[in-house]
Structure formats: C-alpha cells, structure tokens
Amino acid sequence: MMAGRRLQALCLVLIMLSSTVAAPASAQTTDPKQPSVDNPHMHFWGTSQMDQCWTHFDRNGSDGSSQDGYGEKEFTGNGEQVDIDFTCRIQSGETFRENMYLDANSSIVIELTFQIQNADCDDQRECQDLTLTLFKGTTPVAKDSFPMNSDGDDQQINWNIPVANNMTSWNKSGEEPAIQIEFSKPGYSSASCLIFLCGGWFRFYYSDNPDNYNAEANFPVVNLTETEPGDGDGGDGLLGGAVGDSLPGFGLAAGLGALAMAAIAGSRREE
C-alpha cells in the first residue's frame, strides 16, 4: 500500500513538472529578432549604398545598417534613368525558428518612406511607378504600385494587405516574408548639366532614421496553428477543435497525465 502511494505522489510530481518543462515559452517570443504576438513588427535595415537590405523583428537591432538611417543611389548622368530593383529579406542567420501564423480577419500593414527625384515620363523612356511586391519565401502573394512625387520630398506610403488564405501560415526556414522594391523613371536632362545636378536619386529610409519615419511591416501574428483542409475545422484554415502549436507541450502533458492516471488506478487494484 505504501508503494502505491509513493507511485501516486511520483505521478503527480511528473504532471506538475510537465506543465513547465513540456510547455516552454516559444523561441519566437524570447528572441527579439523573431516574430510573436507581442513582437509583430518587422523592421528594415541596409547599407548606405542600398546594395544590401535586410529585415528582422528587433527595433533596436541596427548593427551593420547605414549610420545615416537610409540608403541612397544617385543617377548623375544627363537624363540618366532612375532605375531601382532590390529586395529586403530576413537577415542571414535569423530565419524563423517557428512557423508564423496570421489572423485571417486582419491585414498586414507596411509603412515605408522614400525620397525620389526624377523627371516626368514620356513615350520615349521606360516608366514604372514605385512598385512593392510581398513574397512568402519565393512566392509573390501581393503586389501594388504607388504614384510618387518627383520633387525630392520625403513621402511615406501605407500599404494595407488583407490576409488571404495563402497568408495565414508562414513556414519556418523557407517562407519568411520579403519585400521587393522597384522604380524606374527618367532623370533630368539639360544642356547645363555641367553646372546643375541632372539625372536624379532614390532614397529609402531604414528603421533607425533620424526623422523617425516609419519603416516597418506589421504582421497580425496569432497563437493559432493552421490545420489541413477537411480536418473538421470548417475549412477556415485556423485552429478548430484540434490542439497543435498553439499550446506547446500540451500533448506531452496530456500523455503524462494519462499515464499517471493509469498508474494510480493500477496501484489501487493492487491494494
């Protein structure tokens, strides 16, 4: 009888330990460069020449980024095309540790600030408004264009992207978000280019810019896990009656609890 009680006590201890050991805080929430419900803002960084651009979720993680708080390219030739095409991706070594899940009833909000100097379009030159493309890994999931002033003033854009069915789940190490930035318009042309500035420039502000312009993408992160179609959740792609990544360690705790109950029942029969 004493052995049975000892076994019961041991089982209860295991259950209590499982609530802390088997359900640790997610790596996403403890690493400031990883997304989480409390850390949903992806920030933008890059070099002063704008030849490299990277992102992560730590507002204070500006290491390696331009000290000016922006990247800029100048196009100083007479009438030289202001032509831009680069992509900001998750910083090397900072790919997601866990899958990222988004609220299907919300939106991704991207706020970026630019300064562009260029001439007007004509039929003789290629012309493309500022165009942003959101990638999920290597797959484009949203794209939009934004008319911009050409006078060299700072301009902020706000891009609201409703979360579609193919955006509710972003798998770790392969489907991290990336933003492609494109722009192409003529630069200024003049006979006096030897005296005055011709061509144009393109400036992209990073998240630590001195003017405190917004440079971030806000993802509506949730603690839900995606379920497969036809699994009884009504087909909404979110957690229904099943338990998954939303409760880390819950399955293990439940399993240990079942084993404990079986052991207790067995000890009572022996008594």
C-alpha positions as CSV (number, residue, x, y, z in Angstrom):
1,M,0.0,0.0,0.0
2,M,2.9,2.4,0.9
3,A,4.5,1.7,-2.5
4,G,1.2,2.6,-4.3
5,R,1.0,5.9,-2.5
6,R,4.6,6.7,-3.4
7,L,3.8,5.9,-7.0
8,Q,0.8,8.3,-6.9
9,A,3.0,11.0,-5.5
10,L,5.6,10.5,-8.2
11,C,3.0,10.7,-10.9
12,L,1.6,14.0,-9.5
13,V,5.1,15.4,-9.4
14,L,5.7,14.4,-13.1
15,I,2.4,16.1,-14.1
16,M,3.4,19.3,-12.3
17,L,6.8,19.3,-13.9
18,S,5.4,18.7,-17.4
19,S,3.4,22.0,-17.1
20,T,6.7,23.9,-17.1
21,V,9.2,21.6,-18.8
22,A,7.0,20.3,-21.6
23,A,5.5,23.7,-22.4
24,P,8.3,26.2,-22.5
25,A,7.9,29.7,-24.0
26,S,8.3,29.7,-27.7
27,A,11.6,30.6,-29.2
28,Q,9.7,33.2,-31.2
29,T,8.8,35.2,-28.1
30,T,12.2,35.1,-26.4
31,D,14.3,36.2,-29.4
32,P,13.7,39.9,-30.3
33,K,14.6,39.2,-33.9
34,Q,11.8,36.6,-34.2
35,P,8.0,37.4,-34.7
36,S,5.5,36.8,-32.0
37,V,2.1,38.1,-30.8
38,D,3.9,40.7,-28.7
39,N,6.6,41.4,-31.3
40,P,4.8,41.6,-34.7
41,H,6.7,44.5,-36.4
42,M,9.3,43.6,-39.0
43,H,12.0,46.3,-39.4
44,F,14.1,47.3,-42.4
45,W,17.9,47.8,-42.5
46,G,20.5,48.2,-45.1
47,T,23.7,49.8,-46.4
48,S,24.2,53.5,-47.3
49,Q,24.7,52.5,-51.0
50,M,21.4,50.5,-50.8
51,D,23.2,47.4,-52.3
52,Q,22.1,45.3,-49.3
53,C,18.7,45.3,-47.5
54,W,17.7,43.0,-44.7
55,T,14.9,42.7,-42.1
56,H,14.2,41.2,-38.7
57,F,11.8,41.9,-35.8
58,D,14.1,43.8,-33.4
59,R,13.6,47.5,-33.4
60,N,17.0,48.1,-31.8
61,G,18.9,45.7,-34.0
62,S,20.6,48.1,-36.3
63,D,24.0,46.6,-36.3
64,G,25.6,46.9,-39.8
65,S,23.0,49.3,-41.1
66,S,23.7,52.7,-42.5
67,Q,24.6,55.3,-39.9
68,D,22.6,57.9,-41.8
69,G,19.5,55.9,-41.3
70,Y,18.9,55.5,-45.1
71,G,20.3,54.1,-48.3
72,E,20.6,56.2,-51.4
73,K,21.5,55.8,-55.1
74,E,22.4,58.8,-57.3
75,F,22.0,58.9,-61.0
76,T,24.0,61.9,-62.1
77,G,24.2,61.4,-65.9
78,N,22.4,63.8,-68.2
79,G,18.9,62.3,-68.3
80,E,20.1,59.1,-66.7
81,Q,17.3,56.7,-65.8
82,V,16.5,56.5,-62.1
83,D,16.2,52.7,-62.1
84,I,15.7,50.7,-58.9
85,D,15.2,47.0,-58.2
86,F,16.2,45.4,-54.9
87,T,14.7,43.0,-52.3
88,C,14.7,43.2,-48.5
89,R,14.9,39.7,-47.0
90,I,15.2,38.2,-43.5
91,Q,18.7,38.8,-42.1
92,S,21.1,35.9,-42.7
93,G,21.0,33.5,-39.7
94,E,17.7,34.9,-38.4
95,T,15.2,32.7,-40.4
96,F,12.1,31.8,-38.3
97,R,12.6,29.3,-35.5
98,E,8.9,28.6,-35.5
99,N,6.1,28.9,-38.1
100,M,4.4,32.3,-38.1
101,Y,0.5,32.3,-38.1
102,L,-1.6,35.4,-39.0
103,D,-5.1,36.4,-38.2
104,A,-7.2,35.6,-41.3
105,N,-9.6,38.5,-40.5
106,S,-6.9,41.2,-40.3
107,S,-4.3,42.9,-42.5
108,I,-0.6,43.2,-43.0
109,V,0.3,46.9,-42.8
110,I,3.5,48.0,-44.5
111,E,4.8,51.6,-43.8
112,L,7.8,52.8,-45.7
113,T,9.3,56.2,-46.5
114,F,11.1,57.3,-49.7
115,Q,12.7,60.4,-51.2
116,I,12.8,60.4,-55.1
117,Q,14.0,63.0,-57.6
118,N,13.2,62.3,-61.2
119,A,11.8,63.9,-64.4
120,D,8.3,63.3,-65.9
121,C,7.6,60.3,-68.0
122,D,7.3,60.4,-71.8
123,D,6.8,58.0,-74.6
124,Q,10.5,57.6,-75.3
125,R,11.6,56.3,-71.9
126,E,10.6,53.3,-69.7
127,C,8.4,54.4,-66.8
128,Q,7.3,52.4,-63.7
129,D,5.8,53.8,-60.5
130,L,7.1,52.7,-57.2
131,T,6.1,49.1,-57.0
132,L,6.2,46.8,-54.0
133,T,5.8,43.1,-54.0
134,L,5.4,41.0,-50.9
135,F,6.9,37.5,-51.1
136,K,6.2,34.5,-49.0
137,G,9.6,32.8,-49.4
138,T,10.0,32.8,-53.2
139,T,6.3,33.1,-54.0
140,P,4.7,36.6,-54.6
141,V,1.5,36.9,-52.6
142,A,0.7,40.7,-53.0
143,K,1.7,43.5,-55.3
144,D,0.8,47.2,-55.6
145,S,2.0,50.4,-57.2
146,F,2.2,53.9,-55.7
147,P,2.4,57.2,-57.6
148,M,5.1,59.3,-56.0
149,N,6.0,63.0,-56.2
150,S,9.2,63.6,-58.2
151,D,10.3,66.8,-56.4
152,G,12.6,65.1,-53.9
153,D,10.4,65.5,-50.9
154,D,10.1,62.7,-48.3
155,Q,7.0,60.6,-48.9
156,Q,5.5,57.8,-46.7
157,I,3.3,55.1,-48.1
158,N,0.9,52.9,-46.2
159,W,0.2,49.5,-47.8
160,N,-2.7,47.5,-46.3
161,I,-2.8,43.9,-47.4
162,P,-5.8,41.8,-46.3
163,V,-4.6,38.4,-45.1
164,A,-5.6,35.9,-47.8
165,N,-5.9,32.2,-47.4
166,N,-2.3,31.7,-48.6
167,M,-1.0,34.2,-46.0
168,T,-2.3,32.6,-42.7
169,S,0.7,30.4,-42.3
170,W,4.4,31.2,-43.0
171,N,6.6,28.1,-42.6
172,K,10.0,28.5,-40.8
173,S,13.2,28.4,-42.8
174,G,11.6,28.7,-46.2
175,E,8.6,31.0,-46.2
176,E,9.9,34.1,-44.5
177,P,8.5,37.4,-45.9
178,A,10.5,39.5,-48.3
179,I,9.7,42.9,-49.9
180,Q,10.8,43.7,-53.5
181,I,11.1,47.4,-54.3
182,E,11.0,48.6,-58.0
183,F,11.1,52.0,-59.6
184,S,12.1,53.3,-63.0
185,K,11.6,56.9,-64.4
186,P,13.7,59.3,-66.4
187,G,16.2,61.6,-64.8
188,Y,16.5,65.3,-65.6
189,S,18.2,66.3,-68.8
190,S,19.6,69.7,-69.6
191,A,22.3,71.4,-71.5
192,S,23.5,72.9,-68.2
193,C,24.3,69.5,-66.5
194,L,27.9,70.5,-66.1
195,I,26.7,73.2,-63.7
196,F,23.5,71.9,-62.2
197,L,22.5,68.5,-61.0
198,C,20.9,66.3,-63.6
199,G,19.6,62.8,-63.5
200,G,18.0,62.1,-60.1
201,W,18.2,60.0,-57.0
202,F,16.3,57.4,-54.9
203,R,16.4,57.2,-51.1
204,F,15.0,54.5,-48.9
205,Y,14.7,55.2,-45.1
206,Y,15.6,52.4,-42.7
207,S,14.0,51.8,-39.3
208,D,16.6,53.9,-37.4
209,N,16.3,57.0,-39.5
210,P,16.9,60.4,-37.7
211,D,13.5,61.8,-38.7
212,N,11.6,58.9,-37.1
213,Y,9.8,57.9,-40.2
214,N,8.1,54.6,-40.1
215,A,9.9,51.7,-41.8
216,E,8.2,48.5,-40.8
217,A,5.8,45.8,-41.7
218,N,3.2,44.9,-39.1
219,F,2.0,41.3,-39.2
220,P,-1.1,40.3,-37.3
221,V,0.6,37.4,-35.5
222,V,-1.6,35.0,-33.6
223,N,-1.0,31.9,-31.4
224,L,-3.0,29.7,-33.6
225,T,-1.9,26.8,-35.8
226,E,-3.0,26.1,-39.3
227,T,-4.9,22.9,-39.9
228,E,-5.2,20.9,-43.1
229,P,-8.3,21.3,-45.3
230,G,-11.1,18.8,-44.5
231,D,-9.9,18.1,-40.9
232,G,-13.2,19.2,-39.4
233,D,-12.4,22.8,-38.6
234,G,-14.9,24.2,-41.1
235,G,-12.2,24.9,-43.7
236,D,-11.2,28.3,-42.3
237,G,-7.5,27.2,-42.2
238,L,-7.2,28.0,-38.5
239,L,-7.4,26.1,-35.3
240,G,-10.7,24.4,-34.7
241,G,-11.2,21.5,-32.3
242,A,-7.7,20.3,-32.6
243,V,-4.7,21.2,-30.4
244,G,-1.4,22.0,-32.1
245,D,1.4,24.5,-31.9
246,S,-0.9,27.0,-30.1
247,L,-0.4,25.1,-26.8
248,P,3.3,24.0,-26.8
249,G,3.8,20.8,-24.8
250,F,0.1,20.3,-24.2
251,G,0.1,16.9,-25.9
252,L,3.0,15.7,-23.8
253,A,1.4,16.9,-20.6
254,A,-1.8,15.2,-21.5
255,G,0.1,12.0,-22.3
256,L,1.9,12.1,-19.0
257,G,-1.4,12.7,-17.2
258,A,-3.0,9.7,-18.8
259,L,0.0,7.5,-17.8
260,A,-0.3,8.9,-14.3
261,M,-3.9,8.1,-14.0
262,A,-3.3,4.6,-15.3
263,A,-0.6,4.0,-12.8
264,I,-2.8,5.2,-9.9
265,A,-5.6,3.0,-11.0
266,G,-3.2,0.1,-11.2
267,S,-1.9,0.7,-7.7
268,R,-5.4,0.8,-6.3
269,R,-6.2,-2.5,-7.8
270,E,-3.1,-4.0,-6.2
271,E,-4.2,-2.7,-2.8
